[in-house]
Amino acid sequence: MPELRKDPVINRWVIISTERAKRPHDFMLPKEEKKGGFCPFDYGNEHTTPPEIMAFRPADTEPNTPGWWIRVVPNKFPALDPSLEPERYGHGMYDAMKGFGAHEVVIETADHNTNMALMNLKQVEEIIWAYKHRYEALIKREGIKYVLIFKNHGSLAGASLEHPHSQIIATPIVPKRVHEELVGSREYYSFKERCVFCDMINQERLENARVVEINDDFISFEPFASRFPFETWIMPRRHVHSFKDITDSEIKGFAQILRNTLYKIYVGLDNPPYNFMLHTAPETGEGSEYYHWHLEIVPRLTKVAGFEWGSGFYINPTPPEEAAKFLREIKPGEQKLNKLKE
Amino acid sequence: MPELRKDPVINRWVIISTERAKRPHDFMLPKEEKKGGFCPFDYGNEHTTPPEIMAFRPADTEPNTPGWWIRVVPNKFPALDPSLEPERYGHGMYDAMKGFGAHEVVIETADHNTNMALMNLKQVEEIIWAYKHRYEALIKREGIKYVLIFKNHGSLAGASLEHPHSQIIATPIVPKRVHEELVGSREYYSFKERCVFCDMINQERLENARVVEINDDFISFEPFASRFPFETWIMPRRHVHSFKDITDSEIKGFAQILRNTLYKIYVGLDNPPYNFMLHTAPETGEGSEYYHWHLEIVPRLTKVAGFEWGSGFYINPTPPEEAAKFLREIKPGEQKLNKLKE
């Protein structure tokens, strides 16, 4: 049974996973990447994943058979388990709870060899539709407090399969980082009576030095205090605290800016590993005035060292102004695409 | 000029480093490790580092010549610069300050091919003496608020040179993680009127399930809410908030438990990359009742993925009880040493 445990000093929750359990000797095996072998996300292998939760597929096809273009399935090795009760208990001075939650995989395409940077916009839009559907379904569940949508691209960013996919984890707690953003943006609001994220958008537009791309509804930019080279945030330009309030037309704009930003990173930095993660307010109403949903993209170009782990502050060797200038100058079609790395 | 920049939402400071600046194309070069080449930390190459700040060396040798057994030098590519003023300024809505601080390297031995896990205790004791000397000197400087002592071992943990060394960074701010620990331990103290770290030591001794090693003055254990497989903390058993208050006899006990714990990790996990970092209270008197200095060791066995970055909470596939049992059973001399990895 997976267990959630809380650090007694800084109140950080950790999932002690048993489904994904690793014994000490597992860490000593040579870490080889499997390439070109069996892929459970390819057409014809649908029976090797848990049964699909939803899929975009022609009306005349059966669930768990080929023909789909997006497919959502439970993670075969889930970090959290929907069948548990969200029960809390003490362990001496420590706090823990059963590892209740959900863990799903969004298989973004049937094409094993592409990635989101190279997809057509329609496909990216539908991936966002899938995110929204699953977000809405999971956040309604009794005991679920937060739904995290994220993507690991490339094995150095933690992806264990190369077939394009994202993940969704529903948790019985609000994650620490989101809690910190809520507290910080509330403090700013109580001082300024304005949303700190809206203020950032205004300043970024005014200066333009860190902007990567902008369209009618979204802006993508390198944050002023970027932790990592080419860290890029995408924000809706109107004030809106929850991702679930994205409109149909905003989904088009979001797909466009997300695909274009990933394309610039893909071409400019030669298909680096990256993570992205969607930050939204919890569905308690909290944050409606002062929180602002956004997506954070972190290319994995540098190694995070002891200083960063230990201190929670970061050394970034690339000024965000320089990173933004570099990415801005990459225009779709103007640069030759590198072949996907084998 | 390096610059410190503050995230306007969660108040996290980031060093935008110019000395270590990387241009976009730098990230696309093949990342090869240099092995067997020139090492600036070897005997005879003392002139290739900035002049030494202190060294343990025979009285009849000159500074910056061979003969030393521990040497402390300024980092050739410092993240922070002692010659700047710690001036703060605004940049529109954002907060920044000049990259004032210090960045030093402790060359732990003249022997290029060893590591701390394999050193004799006397050598480790003297490394700790060097840490203490530099801590005391740096924390006294005008404008310095915190001194971070840490080590990156192995290139996957961020070490750019394989010669055994640690680093010291003195900063004009208290790092976010330490601030969080101060706030959390103060809250616990106001509720319980006890130090949360002392309570952890008591519970760990009572249960014994997560203890790795114990001696008269120190305990080493896997924390209940370990973020990473084989994350190991070392704590003084008496309540003491600041590392600088370590006594001469405690230095012996600290050297012993640190060397033995690193040895167990080295043998048991086949010389994995790791980071360690010393957490101590700032020298403001703050925390004297409720903070407790300690060292956190994090072997780098798993890849930190998008979920962790984005959420601030972690999935750990190895229960700490299992990790502790595995490490406890490794006794110095009982297991054959693996050859140092080439």
HADDOCK unambig.tbl for C-alpha pairs under 7 A between the chains (distance, minus, plus):
assign (segid A and resid 5 and name CA) (segid B and resid 225 and name CA) 5.25 0.50 0.50
assign (segid A and resid 6 and name CA) (segid B and resid 225 and name CA) 5.76 0.50 0.50
assign (segid A and resid 7 and name CA) (segid B and resid 225 and name CA) 5.24 0.50 0.50
assign (segid A and resid 9 and name CA) (segid B and resid 181 and name CA) 5.91 0.50 0.50
assign (segid A and resid 9 and name CA) (segid B and resid 184 and name CA) 4.98 0.50 0.50
assign (segid A and resid 9 and name CA) (segid B and resid 185 and name CA) 5.54 0.50 0.50
assign (segid A and resid 9 and name CA) (segid B and resid 196 and name CA) 6.87 0.50 0.50
assign (segid A and resid 10 and name CA) (segid B and resid 180 and name CA) 5.97 0.50 0.50
assign (segid A and resid 10 and name CA) (segid B and resid 181 and name CA) 5.58 0.50 0.50
assign (segid A and resid 10 and name CA) (segid B and resid 184 and name CA) 5.11 0.50 0.50
assign (segid A and resid 12 and name CA) (segid B and resid 313 and name CA) 6.52 0.50 0.50
assign (segid A and resid 13 and name CA) (segid B and resid 313 and name CA) 5.82 0.50 0.50
assign (segid A and resid 14 and name CA) (segid B and resid 225 and name CA) 5.88 0.50 0.50
assign (segid A and resid 14 and name CA) (segid B and resid 227 and name CA) 6.09 0.50 0.50
assign (segid A and resid 14 and name CA) (segid B and resid 313 and name CA) 5.62 0.50 0.50
assign (segid A and resid 14 and name CA) (segid B and resid 314 and name CA) 4.90 0.50 0.50
assign (segid A and resid 14 and name CA) (segid B and resid 315 and name CA) 6.01 0.50 0.50
assign (segid A and resid 15 and name CA) (segid B and resid 314 and name CA) 6.02 0.50 0.50
assign (segid A and resid 15 and name CA) (segid B and resid 315 and name CA) 4.65 0.50 0.50
assign (segid A and resid 15 and name CA) (segid B and resid 316 and name CA) 6.01 0.50 0.50
assign (segid A and resid 16 and name CA) (segid B and resid 315 and name CA) 6.11 0.50 0.50
assign (segid A and resid 16 and name CA) (segid B and resid 316 and name CA) 5.01 0.50 0.50
assign (segid A and resid 16 and name CA) (segid B and resid 317 and name CA) 6.04 0.50 0.50
assign (segid A and resid 16 and name CA) (segid B and resid 318 and name CA) 6.96 0.50 0.50
assign (segid A and resid 16 and name CA) (segid B and resid 319 and name CA) 6.06 0.50 0.50
assign (segid A and resid 17 and name CA) (segid B and resid 315 and name CA) 6.43 0.50 0.50
assign (segid A and resid 17 and name CA) (segid B and resid 316 and name CA) 5.87 0.50 0.50
assign (segid A and resid 17 and name CA) (segid B and resid 317 and name CA) 4.86 0.50 0.50
assign (segid A and resid 18 and name CA) (segid B and resid 317 and name CA) 6.39 0.50 0.50
assign (segid A and resid 20 and name CA) (segid B and resid 317 and name CA) 5.55 0.50 0.50
assign (segid A and resid 21 and name CA) (segid B and resid 317 and name CA) 4.58 0.50 0.50
assign (segid A and resid 21 and name CA) (segid B and resid 318 and name CA) 5.72 0.50 0.50
assign (segid A and resid 22 and name CA) (segid B and resid 317 and name CA) 5.50 0.50 0.50
assign (segid A and resid 22 and name CA) (segid B and resid 318 and name CA) 5.43 0.50 0.50
assign (segid A and resid 23 and name CA) (segid B and resid 318 and name CA) 6.63 0.50 0.50
assign (segid A and resid 24 and name CA) (segid B and resid 323 and name CA) 6.94 0.50 0.50
assign (segid A and resid 27 and name CA) (segid B and resid 301 and name CA) 6.46 0.50 0.50
assign (segid A and resid 28 and name CA) (segid B and resid 269 and name CA) 6.31 0.50 0.50
assign (segid A and resid 28 and name CA) (segid B and resid 270 and name CA) 6.71 0.50 0.50
assign (segid A and resid 150 and name CA) (segid B and resid 306 and name CA) 6.24 0.50 0.50
assign (segid A and resid 150 and name CA) (segid B and resid 307 and name CA) 6.41 0.50 0.50
assign (segid A and resid 151 and name CA) (segid B and resid 306 and name CA) 6.22 0.50 0.50
assign (segid A and resid 152 and name CA) (segid B and resid 305 and name CA) 6.38 0.50 0.50
assign (segid A and resid 152 and name CA) (segid B and resid 306 and name CA) 5.63 0.50 0.50
assign (segid A and resid 156 and name CA) (segid B and resid 303 and name CA) 6.91 0.50 0.50
assign (segid A and resid 157 and name CA) (segid B and resid 303 and name CA) 6.86 0.50 0.50
assign (segid A and resid 157 and name CA) (segid B and resid 305 and name CA) 5.46 0.50 0.50
assign (segid A and resid 158 and name CA) (segid B and resid 303 and name CA) 5.40 0.50 0.50
assign (segid A and resid 158 and name CA) (segid B and resid 304 and name CA) 6.40 0.50 0.50
assign (segid A and resid 158 and name CA) (segid B and resid 305 and name CA) 4.72 0.50 0.50
assign (segid A and resid 175 and name CA) (segid B and resid 311 and name CA) 5.32 0.50 0.50
assign (segid A and resid 175 and name CA) (segid B and resid 312 and name CA) 6.39 0.50 0.50
assign (segid A and resid 175 and name CA) (segid B and resid 313 and name CA) 6.29 0.50 0.50
assign (segid A and resid 176 and name CA) (segid B and resid 311 and name CA) 6.34 0.50 0.50
assign (segid A and resid 176 and name CA) (segid B and resid 312 and name CA) 5.37 0.50 0.50
assign (segid A and resid 176 and name CA) (segid B and resid 313 and name CA) 6.56 0.50 0.50
assign (segid A and resid 177 and name CA) (segid B and resid 311 and name CA) 5.14 0.50 0.50
assign (segid A and resid 177 and name CA) (segid B and resid 312 and name CA) 4.98 0.50 0.50
assign (segid A and resid 178 and name CA) (segid B and resid 311 and name CA) 6.59 0.50 0.50
assign (segid A and resid 180 and name CA) (segid B and resid 10 and name CA) 5.98 0.50 0.50
assign (segid A and resid 181 and name CA) (segid B and resid 9 and name CA) 5.91 0.50 0.50
assign (segid A and resid 181 and name CA) (segid B and resid 10 and name CA) 5.58 0.50 0.50
assign (segid A and resid 184 and name CA) (segid B and resid 9 and name CA) 4.98 0.50 0.50
assign (segid A and resid 184 and name CA) (segid B and resid 10 and name CA) 5.12 0.50 0.50
assign (segid A and resid 185 and name CA) (segid B and resid 9 and name CA) 5.54 0.50 0.50
assign (segid A and resid 196 and name CA) (segid B and resid 9 and name CA) 6.89 0.50 0.50
assign (segid A and resid 225 and name CA) (segid B and resid 5 and name CA) 5.25 0.50 0.50
assign (segid A and resid 225 and name CA) (segid B and resid 6 and name CA) 5.74 0.50 0.50
assign (segid A and resid 225 and name CA) (segid B and resid 7 and name CA) 5.22 0.50 0.50
assign (segid A and resid 225 and name CA) (segid B and resid 14 and name CA) 5.89 0.50 0.50
assign (segid A and resid 227 and name CA) (segid B and resid 14 and name CA) 6.09 0.50 0.50
assign (segid A and resid 269 and name CA) (segid B and resid 28 and name CA) 6.37 0.50 0.50
assign (segid A and resid 270 and name CA) (segid B and resid 28 and name CA) 6.74 0.50 0.50
assign (segid A and resid 275 and name CA) (segid B and resid 305 and name CA) 6.93 0.50 0.50
assign (segid A and resid 275 and name CA) (segid B and resid 306 and name CA) 4.75 0.50 0.50
assign (segid A and resid 276 and name CA) (segid B and resid 306 and name CA) 6.09 0.50 0.50
assign (segid A and resid 277 and name CA) (segid B and resid 306 and name CA) 6.46 0.50 0.50
assign (segid A and resid 277 and name CA) (segid B and resid 310 and name CA) 5.50 0.50 0.50
assign (segid A and resid 301 and name CA) (segid B and resid 27 and name CA) 6.46 0.50 0.50
assign (segid A and resid 303 and name CA) (segid B and resid 156 and name CA) 6.94 0.50 0.50
assign (segid A and resid 303 and name CA) (segid B and resid 157 and name CA) 6.88 0.50 0.50
assign (segid A and resid 303 and name CA) (segid B and resid 158 and name CA) 5.42 0.50 0.50
assign (segid A and resid 304 and name CA) (segid B and resid 158 and name CA) 6.41 0.50 0.50
assign (segid A and resid 305 and name CA) (segid B and resid 152 and name CA) 6.40 0.50 0.50
assign (segid A and resid 305 and name CA) (segid B and resid 157 and name CA) 5.49 0.50 0.50
assign (segid A and resid 305 and name CA) (segid B and resid 158 and name CA) 4.74 0.50 0.50
assign (segid A and resid 305 and name CA) (segid B and resid 275 and name CA) 6.94 0.50 0.50
assign (segid A and resid 306 and name CA) (segid B and resid 150 and name CA) 6.26 0.50 0.50
assign (segid A and resid 306 and name CA) (segid B and resid 151 and name CA) 6.26 0.50 0.50
assign (segid A and resid 306 and name CA) (segid B and resid 152 and name CA) 5.67 0.50 0.50
assign (segid A and resid 306 and name CA) (segid B and resid 275 and name CA) 4.77 0.50 0.50
assign (segid A and resid 306 and name CA) (segid B and resid 276 and name CA) 6.11 0.50 0.50
assign (segid A and resid 306 and name CA) (segid B and resid 277 and name CA) 6.47 0.50 0.50
assign (segid A and resid 307 and name CA) (segid B and resid 150 and name CA) 6.41 0.50 0.50
assign (segid A and resid 310 and name CA) (segid B and resid 277 and name CA) 5.54 0.50 0.50
assign (segid A and resid 311 and name CA) (segid B and resid 175 and name CA) 5.29 0.50 0.50
assign (segid A and resid 311 and name CA) (segid B and resid 176 and name CA) 6.32 0.50 0.50
assign (segid A and resid 311 and name CA) (segid B and resid 177 and name CA) 5.12 0.50 0.50
assign (segid A and resid 311 and name CA) (segid B and resid 178 and name CA) 6.56 0.50 0.50
assign (segid A and resid 312 and name CA) (segid B and resid 175 and name CA) 6.39 0.50 0.50
assign (segid A and resid 312 and name CA) (segid B and resid 176 and name CA) 5.37 0.50 0.50
assign (segid A and resid 312 and name CA) (segid B and resid 177 and name CA) 4.99 0.50 0.50
assign (segid A and resid 313 and name CA) (segid B and resid 12 and name CA) 6.53 0.50 0.50
assign (segid A and resid 313 and name CA) (segid B and resid 13 and name CA) 5.82 0.50 0.50
assign (segid A and resid 313 and name CA) (segid B and resid 14 and name CA) 5.62 0.50 0.50
assign (segid A and resid 313 and name CA) (segid B and resid 175 and name CA) 6.26 0.50 0.50
assign (segid A and resid 313 and name CA) (segid B and resid 176 and name CA) 6.54 0.50 0.50
assign (segid A and resid 314 and name CA) (segid B and resid 14 and name CA) 4.88 0.50 0.50
assign (segid A and resid 314 and name CA) (segid B and resid 15 and name CA) 6.01 0.50 0.50
assign (segid A and resid 315 and name CA) (segid B and resid 14 and name CA) 6.00 0.50 0.50
assign (segid A and resid 315 and name CA) (segid B and resid 15 and name CA) 4.64 0.50 0.50
assign (segid A and resid 315 and name CA) (segid B and resid 16 and name CA) 6.11 0.50 0.50
assign (segid A and resid 315 and name CA) (segid B and resid 17 and name CA) 6.43 0.50 0.50
assign (segid A and resid 316 and name CA) (segid B and resid 15 and name CA) 6.01 0.50 0.50
assign (segid A and resid 316 and name CA) (segid B and resid 16 and name CA) 5.01 0.50 0.50
assign (segid A and resid 316 and name CA) (segid B and resid 17 and name CA) 5.87 0.50 0.50
assign (segid A and resid 317 and name CA) (segid B and resid 16 and name CA) 6.04 0.50 0.50
assign (segid A and resid 317 and name CA) (segid B and resid 17 and name CA) 4.86 0.50 0.50
assign (segid A and resid 317 and name CA) (segid B and resid 18 and name CA) 6.39 0.50 0.50
assign (segid A and resid 317 and name CA) (segid B and resid 20 and name CA) 5.55 0.50 0.50
assign (segid A and resid 317 and name CA) (segid B and resid 21 and name CA) 4.55 0.50 0.50
assign (segid A and resid 317 and name CA) (segid B and resid 22 and name CA) 5.49 0.50 0.50
assign (segid A and resid 318 and name CA) (segid B and resid 16 and name CA) 6.95 0.50 0.50
assign (segid A and resid 318 and name CA) (segid B and resid 21 and name CA) 5.71 0.50 0.50
assign (segid A and resid 318 and name CA) (segid B and resid 22 and name CA) 5.45 0.50 0.50
assign (segid A and resid 318 and name CA) (segid B and resid 23 and name CA) 6.64 0.50 0.50
assign (segid A and resid 319 and name CA) (segid B and resid 16 and name CA) 6.06 0.50 0.50
assign (segid A and resid 323 and name CA) (segid B and resid 24 and name CA) 6.99 0.50 0.50
